[in-house]
Amino acid sequence: MNSNSQSANADTYSQRMADIVGTAIALLTLTLPVFVIAHYSSTNVENNQHPLIQNLQKSKD
């Protein structure tokens, strides 16, 4: 009986760890893309477009 109770405790521990790891992966999957998109869609996009507009205006003149 002792071996069965130890096995049950190990299964409970591994199940708990699997739940924690799964939750961490789910949170990363949901939040990481938002932060990456927010980082790369900052004012850098606007700064890169201004020289193109200025170059087009200079070529028309």
N, C-alpha and C positions, 0 to 999 in steps of 0.2 A: 504494500500500500504506500509505503514511503516513496518508492520510485514513481508511482503514478502521480502523487501529489507534486513531486519535483518537476515532472514533465508538464503538468498543468501550469505550474508557476512559470516555467520557461516559455510555454506557449503564450501565456498571458503577457509576459514581458516582451516577447518578439512581436506580438500583435500590437502592443502599445507603441513600440518603437516604429513599426510599420505605419501606424496611424500618424505619428509625429512627423516622420519623414515624408509621407504622402501629403500631409497638410503643408509642410514647408515647400515642397515642390509645387503644389497647387498655388500657393501664395506668390511664389517667384514667377510662375507662369502667367499669373494675372497682372502682377504689378511691374515686372521688369520691362515689358514692351512699352508700357505707358511712360516710364521714366526715360527710356531710350528715345522714344518719339519726341518727348518734351525737350530732351537735351539737343537733339539734332534739328528740331524745328524752331530754334530760338532766333534771335535777330541776325544770325549769320546768313540766313537765306535772303533777308532784305539787303544786307550789305553786299552780297554777291550780285544782286540784280541792278544796283545803281550804276556801276561802271558800264554794264551793257546798254542801259538806256542813254547814258552820256555818250557812249561811242556811236550809237545810232544817230543821235542829235548832231554830233560833230560831222558825221559823214553826210548828212543832209545839207549842212551849211557849206 
